[in-house]
Amino acid sequence: MTSRVNKAVIPAAGLGTRFLPATKAMPKEMLPVVDKPAIQYVVEEAVSAGMTDILMITGRNKRSLEDHFDRVPFIEQTLEAKGDHEKLAAVRRPSELGDIHYLRQGDPKGLGHAVLRAKLHVGNEPFAVLLGDDLIDERDVLLKTMIEVQEKTGGSVIALIEVDPDQISAYGCADISPIDGENYVQVSELVEKPAVDEAPSNLAVIGRYVLHPRVFDVLETTGPGRGGEIQLTDALQTLASADGEGSGVYGVVFRGRRYDTGDKLSYIKAVVTLASERDDLGPDLQAWLKSFTHSLDG
């Protein structure tokens, strides 16, 4: 299969319970990271990698996701009348990113089930899956590299990062073999959130995948795994040991800038980091941070 990766799937049906009560009426994907919702960073990453056909897998109380990527004529007209062209461009940008479609997951049966819901939309071509908890810095290339590896190998590709071995139980974990002369690795085993003493490595799976459509066939026969949910990790483990078209799982070890918005402390760090690197906010914020941290010395 030599089809170009043109479609991205973004699962966004989670309840966001770790951020309650903020997510009682607001989807966690709409929580602002400086002045854009987290989900917009993810969509922009997909578009930058060449994918303008995007499917969001949503659930109840996620209508604001659709509203954010839609036009808002009244606000646009107001900004245009005021001559505020900078804000006008920022407001219009989400609706101009690409063709965004929405499909409800229905029963919350896990990430594997959410990906399986995309089968009819994706069809028989490779596609990307982007999870919103991981924000990849736009200055670092990851998704494009993963697409190139998928095109070269014909299998499925996952993104990996090295973590402290004591933290591996919070992630899916990969056992890998290097491939001479290549910038990617062969994945031989995947384990979802292993105990520290049972983990095959300290390479953690993060929320970027480029998948062969054969994964849909595997997911249809994959039963509930860890947590009673259909795990994408389990389906990829099956493909890693399979033969024939679409078999094989490969990994790209990412060493760039990644911002974890999956828990409260990491979310706060992501906001501060990104804001401190901006030209309009960085100088004043950095000066304040130095003063603030100095006041904590005692």
Secondary structure, 3 states (H helix, E strand, C coil): CCCCCCEEEEECCCCCHHHCCCCCCCCHHHCEECCEEHHHHHHHHHHHCCCCEEEEEECCCCHHHHHHCCCCHHHHHHHHHHCCHHHHHHHHHHHHCCEEEEEECCCCCCHHHHHHCCHHHHCCCCEEEECCCEEECCCCCCHHHHHHHHHHHCCEEEEEEECCHHHHHHCEEEEEEECCCCCCEEEEEEEECCCHHHCCCCEEEEEEEEECCHHHHHHHCCCCCHHHCCCHHHHHHHHHCCCCCCCCEEEEECCCCEEECCCHHHHHHHHHHHHHCCCCCHHHHHHHHHHHHHHCCC
